[in-house]
Amino acid sequence: MKIVLVGVNGAIGQAVQRHLGERHTIIGASRTNAELKIEMTDSQSIRSAFESVGNFDALIVAAGAVAFNTFPAMTDDEWQLGLDSKLMGQVKLAQIALDYLNPHGSITLTSGVTSKESIAMGASSSMANSALESFVRAASTELPNNLRMNIVSPTVLEESVGQYGEYFLGFEPVSSTSVGYAYQRSVEGVENGRTYEVF
Ligand SMILES: NC(=O)c1ccc[n+]([C@@H]2O[C@H](COP(=O)([O-])OP(=O)(O)OC[C@H]3O[C@@H](n4cnc5c(N)ncnc54)[C@H](OP(=O)(O)O)[C@@H]3O)[C@@H](O)[C@H]2O)c1
């Protein structure tokens, strides 16, 4: 399969690359330092990146930023980051990919454990992740050409404890291998509209 992987250089992107890279052709995408340059908050950038790839079989999104801050202190810009990047960036990628995915192809998005569990300074993260999971459940019923769409919801990865561990005290980290299997199940399996929790 020809797979476009947005966020290829991140912790999750690298886990997916390791897990699926031997069996499939992965086209890594991000804003910098990737085969395919893409800005997921910009529809025009997404369309021109996909146009340069041509048709493909699967889109995996392992990117999207949110701000961490206490609810009373969150600024307008901090709320907007989660809405524009983590939430609508992934929704736009999924919607525009419909014009480029081969029949029976798939879309896999990424949420996170905060859709179900609360952490300090996690209101924006919880909001975006819950919205994404509801979006996938609903929009997956309206996909053309026998496409499928699922979402992976990991807790903190072992590799990311240094970066996010302070926010996830008491949450047992998961291995990149476990996370890789969830993306594989979405891409190579038969299910549609599922949230694959890795926690
Ligand atoms: N790591 C974890 O433990 C964990 C757990 C649960 C959920 N998640 C979620 O999984 C996603 C990826 O997390 P991560 O930790 O792997 O991220 P990361 O290490 O920060 O990497 C993010 C990747 O996405 C790219 N990227 C960032 N903003 C982008 C944009 N606007 N347009 C295009 N590409 C962009 C980055 O490259 P450039 O900077 O070059 O664009 C990079 O390749 C995030 O949404 C995160 O919330 C992560």
Ligand as a Chemical Component Dictionary entry (heavy atoms), coordinates in Angstrom:
data_LIG
# 
_chem_comp.id                   LIG 
_chem_comp.type                 NON-POLYMER 
_chem_comp.pdbx_formal_charge   0 
_chem_comp.three_letter_code    LIG 
# 
loop_
_chem_comp_atom.comp_id 
_chem_comp_atom.atom_id 
_chem_comp_atom.alt_atom_id 
_chem_comp_atom.type_symbol 
_chem_comp_atom.charge 
_chem_comp_atom.model_Cartn_x 
_chem_comp_atom.model_Cartn_y 
_chem_comp_atom.model_Cartn_z 
_chem_comp_atom.pdbx_ordinal 
LIG N1  N1  N 0  3.548  11.182 22.147 1  
LIG C1  C1  C 0  2.591  10.731 22.929 2  
LIG O1  O1  O 0  2.848  10.137 24.004 3  
LIG C2  C2  C 0  1.163  10.901 22.537 4  
LIG C3  C3  C 0  0.151  10.203 23.225 5  
LIG C4  C4  C 0  -1.173 10.360 22.846 6  
LIG C5  C5  C 0  -1.493 11.192 21.783 7  
LIG N2  N2  N 1  -0.508 11.870 21.127 8  
LIG C6  C6  C 0  -0.909 12.735 19.991 9  
LIG O2  O2  O 0  -0.318 12.243 18.818 10 
LIG C7  C7  C 0  0.030  13.312 17.943 11 
LIG C8  C8  C 0  1.531  13.221 17.631 12 
LIG O3  O3  O 0  2.215  13.277 18.858 13 
LIG P1  P1  P 0  3.810  13.137 18.928 14 
LIG O4  O4  O 0  4.188  13.158 20.353 15 
LIG O5  O5  O -1 4.233  11.992 18.062 16 
LIG O6  O6  O 0  4.214  14.543 18.262 17 
LIG P2  P2  P 0  5.627  15.190 18.033 18 
LIG O7  O7  O 0  6.698  14.248 18.516 19 
LIG O8  O8  O 0  5.524  16.561 18.564 20 
LIG O9  O9  O 0  5.682  15.233 16.438 21 
LIG C9  C9  C 0  4.738  15.904 15.703 22 
LIG C10 C10 C 0  4.959  15.621 14.217 23 
LIG O10 O10 O 0  3.935  16.307 13.479 24 
LIG C11 C11 C 0  4.511  17.305 12.618 25 
LIG N3  N3  N 0  3.649  18.481 12.693 26 
LIG C12 C12 C 0  3.396  19.243 13.789 27 
LIG N4  N4  N 0  2.560  20.245 13.467 28 
LIG C13 C13 C 0  2.263  20.088 12.147 29 
LIG C14 C14 C 0  1.460  20.840 11.230 30 
LIG N5  N5  N 0  0.787  21.941 11.604 31 
LIG N6  N6  N 0  1.373  20.413 9.946  32 
LIG C15 C15 C 0  2.061  19.319 9.554  33 
LIG N7  N7  N 0  2.850  18.576 10.367 34 
LIG C16 C16 C 0  2.945  18.968 11.652 35 
LIG C17 C17 C 0  5.922  17.527 13.178 36 
LIG O11 O11 O 0  6.854  17.914 12.213 37 
LIG P3  P3  P 0  7.111  19.458 11.807 38 
LIG O12 O12 O 0  7.324  20.232 13.077 39 
LIG O13 O13 O 0  8.277  19.395 10.897 40 
LIG O14 O14 O 0  5.859  19.874 11.067 41 
LIG C18 C18 C 0  6.262  16.120 13.668 42 
LIG O15 O15 O 0  6.642  15.305 12.565 43 
LIG C19 C19 C 0  -0.343 14.599 18.689 44 
LIG O16 O16 O 0  -1.611 15.028 18.250 45 
LIG C20 C20 C 0  -0.406 14.163 20.147 46 
LIG O17 O17 O 0  -1.328 14.922 20.895 47 
LIG C21 C21 C 0  0.801  11.736 21.469 48 
# 
loop_
_chem_comp_bond.comp_id 
_chem_comp_bond.atom_id_1 
_chem_comp_bond.atom_id_2 
_chem_comp_bond.value_order 
_chem_comp_bond.pdbx_ordinal 
LIG N1  C1  SING 1  
LIG C1  O1  DOUB 2  
LIG C1  C2  SING 3  
LIG C2  C3  SING 4  
LIG C2  C21 DOUB 5  
LIG C3  C4  DOUB 6  
LIG C4  C5  SING 7  
LIG C5  N2  DOUB 8  
LIG N2  C6  SING 9  
LIG N2  C21 SING 10 
LIG C6  O2  SING 11 
LIG C6  C20 SING 12 
LIG O2  C7  SING 13 
LIG C7  C8  SING 14 
LIG C7  C19 SING 15 
LIG C8  O3  SING 16 
LIG O3  P1  SING 17 
LIG P1  O4  DOUB 18 
LIG P1  O5  SING 19 
LIG P1  O6  SING 20 
LIG O6  P2  SING 21 
LIG P2  O7  DOUB 22 
LIG P2  O8  SING 23 
LIG P2  O9  SING 24 
LIG O9  C9  SING 25 
LIG C9  C10 SING 26 
LIG C10 O10 SING 27 
LIG C10 C18 SING 28 
LIG O10 C11 SING 29 
LIG C11 N3  SING 30 
LIG C11 C17 SING 31 
LIG N3  C12 SING 32 
LIG N3  C16 SING 33 
LIG C12 N4  DOUB 34 
LIG N4  C13 SING 35 
LIG C13 C14 SING 36 
LIG C13 C16 DOUB 37 
LIG C14 N5  SING 38 
LIG C14 N6  DOUB 39 
LIG N6  C15 SING 40 
LIG C15 N7  DOUB 41 
LIG N7  C16 SING 42 
LIG C17 O11 SING 43 
LIG C17 C18 SING 44 
LIG O11 P3  SING 45 
LIG P3  O12 DOUB 46 
LIG P3  O13 SING 47 
LIG P3  O14 SING 48 
LIG C18 O15 SING 49 
LIG C19 O16 SING 50 
LIG C19 C20 SING 51 
LIG C20 O17 SING 52 
# 
